[in-house]
Structure formats: structure tokens, C-alpha cells
């Protein structure tokens, strides 16, 4: 009986040490709000929606969300 318990104990030990995978910690989940980069939002001069500053079109010192809005103004 002691032999069987010893064999089961060794199998359990090997499983937990070598086979069972440890949970991975993802870097994005551990970031705080201060670490996440953000950009400035501006309002389209024609339709009024807000877009990121990098995605807008500057024409006549006004920001537009698309070429269609530039043509309409």
C-alpha cells in the first residue's frame, strides 16, 4: 500500500512541476491609465464629430474628419 501512495505522490509531483503550465501575465493588462498613450480629440468643422488629431485634415486653419467634409465646406 505504501508503494502505491509513493508512486501516486511522485506522479502528482512530476505533474505540478513539469507539466502544468503557469498562467501568463500579459503586459497590456497590467498597464495603468497613465501608461496608455492618448491623443487629442478635435471637432470636425463641417459635421461636428470628434476625431483624433492625427486622423484629421487641416484646411483653411480648420480641422475636418474626411475629404468629403472638406469639399462640402
C-alpha positions in Angstrom: 0.0 0.0 0.0 2.9 2.4 0.8 4.3 1.7 -2.7 1.1 2.9 -4.4 0.9 6.1 -2.4 4.6 6.8 -3.2 4.0 6.2 -6.9 0.9 8.4 -6.9 2.8 11.1 -5.0 5.7 11.0 -7.5 3.3 11.3 -10.4 1.5 14.3 -8.8 4.8 15.9 -8.1 6.0 15.5 -11.7 2.7 16.8 -13.0 2.8 20.0 -10.9 6.5 20.7 -11.5 6.9 19.9 -15.2 3.5 19.5 -17.0 1.1 22.0 -15.5 1.5 25.4 -17.2 1.7 28.5 -15.1 -0.7 31.4 -16.1 0.9 34.0 -18.2 0.8 37.6 -17.1 0.1 39.9 -20.1 1.8 43.3 -20.1 -1.2 45.2 -21.5 -3.5 44.1 -18.7 -1.1 45.3 -16.1 -0.8 48.8 -17.5 -2.4 51.7 -15.7 -4.3 54.5 -17.2 -1.2 56.8 -17.0 0.8 54.4 -19.1 -1.7 54.2 -22.0 -0.9 56.8 -24.7 -3.7 59.1 -25.7 -4.1 61.7 -28.3 -6.0 65.0 -28.5 -9.5 64.9 -30.0 -10.8 67.8 -32.2 -14.2 68.5 -33.7 -14.8 68.4 -37.4 -15.7 72.0 -38.6 -18.3 70.6 -41.1 -20.2 67.7 -39.5 -19.2 68.1 -35.8 -17.9 64.7 -35.0 -14.8 64.3 -32.9 -11.7 62.7 -34.4 -8.1 62.1 -33.2 -5.9 65.0 -34.2 -3.6 62.6 -36.2 -6.5 61.4 -38.3 -7.9 64.9 -39.3 -7.3 67.0 -42.4 -6.3 70.6 -41.8 -7.7 73.0 -44.4 -8.0 76.8 -44.1 -7.0 76.6 -40.4 -9.9 74.2 -39.7 -9.9 70.5 -38.9 -12.0 68.1 -41.0 -12.7 64.4 -40.5 -12.7 63.4 -44.2 -12.2 64.7 -47.7 -16.0 64.8 -48.2 -16.3 67.3 -45.4 -13.6 69.5 -46.9 -15.4 69.5 -50.2 -18.8 70.4 -48.6 -17.3 73.5 -46.8 
